[in-house]
Amino acid sequence: MSSGPVLYKVMIEYLEKQIENGVYANGHKLPSEAALAEMFNASRITSKRALQELELKGVIYRRKGSGSFVTEHHSLKTLKNTHILSNNAKLYENSIDCILPFDALEGKFNKILQIKSTTGILEKHGYHLTLHNSMENEEVEREIISKIVQNNTKGIILYPHYDRANLDLLYEVWRRKIPIAVIDKKIPDIPICSIYSDNTAGAYLLTQELIENGHTKIACLYRRDLNDVFTIRHRFFGYCSSLLDNGMDVNYNYIINDYSRMLDNGVIFESLLGDILDMGITAVIGESDYTALNIIEACFRLGIKVPDELSVVGFDNAYQSETSNPPLTTVDQDFTAMGKLAAEAIIAQLTNKSYETDQIVPVELIRRQSVKKLK
């Protein structure tokens, strides 16, 4: 059976090409995980990962028990060429522009735009939401910000790909007193309203859960450099605080930082996992659920049993975490609350009312079956 870190990318490229060529049109159902695995002579975990990545990019959406479907009204070509609405004239005079790193129709981004929270609050005050997709690209994000500022936007709700990107433009937005609220990140050195989860508390809860189950050698995997990314840095702080509060030292050999760079340089994921096991580590905290699911997939390929031989936890409570094998212990972020607070902050700035510049949203530990209780 073929597998490995490359095959899922081949599946993604194949499906994207089929969608772009119209073989699978808007709303059409894609082949199942089992069918894809058979087609490529791969494991079900590999085909599941390919579909998860396509969902993360906003190309498809998945319904439990029904399958995977091409996102309605947003074919791959549309996403690439228009960034949703960025290249079109404004639809409304009183427009609040919302910039998200992925398509807004499914997943956690859909929670940000819940009708009774974000959208409803804005419409109650006579404003309409215009959506933009930066596709996790800092240059696209820059283009969108520049364009909407030129179009005299009434306000900006920004979910940035990276908290240190486009600081010059964001400083101009702040200096011009354009109402703005940032979700999930804190912009450094500029007093912009920032709304984000309590990442420190979330990582603390995960680490505490592992410690209470008898784990003392706990590793962390961070896809990006924790020195550069606000959310990852604060999750690291929570991990360290929990260890220290339990009388344990922070072993920096257990911290794998910026592993995406190592993978790009040819170090395969299984090699990282091999290093972890060689150190006697019994539990791993993934930067996100997707990192944790990658760990579980690598364990499957190596014949390592989760959680019997290695406990794994994530962060985000992506819906795939509930259906993974085993179901993943994780931290749930309240994106609906973030969207609501962002809308309220925009209205407060438009009406010259006071508001909290930093708003931290509580998180919740979700216990599932990916953690083993050691004797």
Secondary structure, DSSP 8 states (H G I E B T S, - for coil): ---STTHHHHHHHHHHHHHHTTSS-TT-B---HHHHHHHTT--HHHHHHHHHHHHHTTSEEEETTTEEEE-TT--HHHHHHHTBTTTS--S-SSEEEEEESS-SSSHHHHHHT-IIIIIHHHHHTT-EEEEEE-TT-HHHHHHHHHHHHHTT-SEEEE--SSTTTTHHHHHHHHHTT--EEEES---TTS--EEEEE-HHHHHHHHHHHHHHTT---EEEEESS-TTT-HHHHHHHHHHHHHHHHTT----GGGEEE-HHHHHHTT--HHHHHHHHHHTT--EEEESSHHHHHHHHHHHHHHT--TTTT-EEE-SB--THHHHSSS--BEEEE-HHHHHHHHHHHHHHHHTT----SEEEE-EEEE--SS-----
